[in-house]
Amino acid sequence: MQKSLKWIPLVAALSLPAAAAISPPGGLARGMAAPAGVEPAFALSAAGVQIYQCSSLGADGWGWTYVAPDVTLYEGTRTIGTHKVPDLWESISDRSSVTAVPRVNQQAGSGNMPWQLMRAAPLNGTGMFAGVTHVQRVNTAGGVPAPTGCGPGNVGAENRVPFRAEYYFYKRAGAG
């Protein structure tokens, strides 16, 4: 009896579903692909707003100045994380986070934030975002304010523009 019990952990592990391989997004312009040696580890959808403030642009008049995102990250319908500080993503379950610096932009049409490839640096050694080397924002919808509605009469006014996107998080190939 004891001999057969030692196989239970192995059988249980083999019965778990295998992690599905994630393909990089399509429609990327030249230079937008992640570099060789990394692969998408996971992808999250994002929904929320991009926040702007009406400001004086000096000789250029008045305009909406970017302040911050207020975005929720989802895996399917399950809330996974937040994106509430520019270029910072945080897991709500393990509090791991990653920051990134934009390297390449790809225009995504009028009124849509550009697609971006960013170089990333995890802020934790463990958790969901540990080991992330690159972040890619694609399939954006919205997030850019109309060029009107900001002037001397409403300096400091906030404009919350609806936004959706997909974020791909890359790690070294084979790192999972």
N, C-alpha and C positions, 0 to 999 in steps of 0.2 A: 504494500500500500504506500509506504513512504517513498519508494522509488518512483511511482507514478506522479506523486505530488510535485516533484521537482520540475516537471514539464509544464505545469500550469502557467507560470509567468511567461514562458516562451509562447505557448499557445495563445494566451491573452494578447500578447504583443503582436502576434501575427494576424490576429483577428481585427486589429484596428485599421481604419481606412488609411491608405497611403496618401501623403500630401500630394495634391495635384500640382504638376508643373505649370508655371505661369509663363505665358508667352509675352514678349515685349509688345507694347501697343503698336498698331499700324498707323500709317499716314504721317510718319515722321519725316521732316525735312532733313537735308544733309547736315550733319553735325549735332542733331538732336538725339541720336542713338547713344545709349550708355556705352562706355568704353569696353574694350575687350577685357575679359577676366572677371566681369561681374555679371550677375543674372538677377532677374526680378525674384525677390523672395516672397513678396506679397503686394497686393494692390487694394486700396481702399477708395470708396467713393466719398465725396465731400459735398455737403450742402450747408448753406448759410448765407452770410452777407460779407461784402467788403465794405469797410467803413471809411468815409472820406469826410473832410472838414473844409468849409468854405474859407479861403484864405486870400490875402493880397499876394499877387505875384509880381509886385513892383511895377516896372514899365510894361509888363504884359497884361496888366489889369487884375482880374479876379479869376479864381478857378478852384476846383476841388483838389485838395491835397490828400494823398493816401495816409491813413492813420494805422489801421490794423484789420486783420480778418476776424470774423466771429463765425467759425465754421466747425461743424461736427463731422467726424470721420466715421464711416460705416463699413462693416463687412456684411453685405446683404442688408438686412434690416436691423442688425445689432449694432448699437453704438460702441465704438472701439476707442475713440480718442477725440482730441480737440486740436484745433489750429487757431489760437487766439492771439498769438504774437507773431509778427512777420518772421517768416523763415524758421519757425519752431513748431514741431508736432509733438504731442504728448499722449501717451497711452493712459486711459482712465483706470485700467486694471492693475498695472504694475508700476505706474508713474515713470516709466522710462521715457526718454525724449531724444529727439535728434534735431539738430540745427543744420541749415544748408545755405550755401551762397550760390545765387544764380550764375550760370556759365553761358548758357545759350538760350535765346528766345525764338519762338516760331509764332508768327501772327496767326490768330484764330478767328479773324473776321470782326466786323464792326460790333462794338458793344461787348466783346468777349475778352477776358484777360488772356494774354498770350500763353501758349504752351511753354514750359521751361524745363531745362535739364539743369540740375543743381548738384554741386559737390557737397556731400554731407559729412557731418561729424556727430556721432552719438555722444550724448552727455552722461550715459551710464554704461557700465560694463556688462550689465545683465538686462533681461527684459526684451520686450517686443522689438524695440528699436536698436538694440545692441548689434554692432557689426554693420549697420547700414552705411554704405559708402556714397550712394547717389539717390536723389529723389527726382522723379519726373512727373510734372503736372501736365495732363493731357485732357482732351475732350471737354474743354472749358465752355461754359455757357454763362454769359452775364459777367458781372463784377466790375464793369467800367461805367462810371457815371456819364450822364448826358453832359455835353459841354455848356449847357445853359443852367440857369437857376441859382447861380452864385454871383453875388455883387456886394457893393458896400453896405447895403441894408441888411444883410444876413451873415456878416463875417462871424465865424465860429459855429455856424449851423452845421449839423451833422447830416450826412446823406448815407443811408444804409442800402447798398445795391445788392439785390439777390444774385447768388453765385452758386454754380455747380461745377464739379470737376472730378477727375480720377487721378489719384496719386499712386505711382509705382515706386516701391522702395527696393533698392538693389543692395545685394551683399556680394562678397567675393564668391566666385563660382565654387559650388560644393559646400559653402558654409551654411546653407539653409536659412 
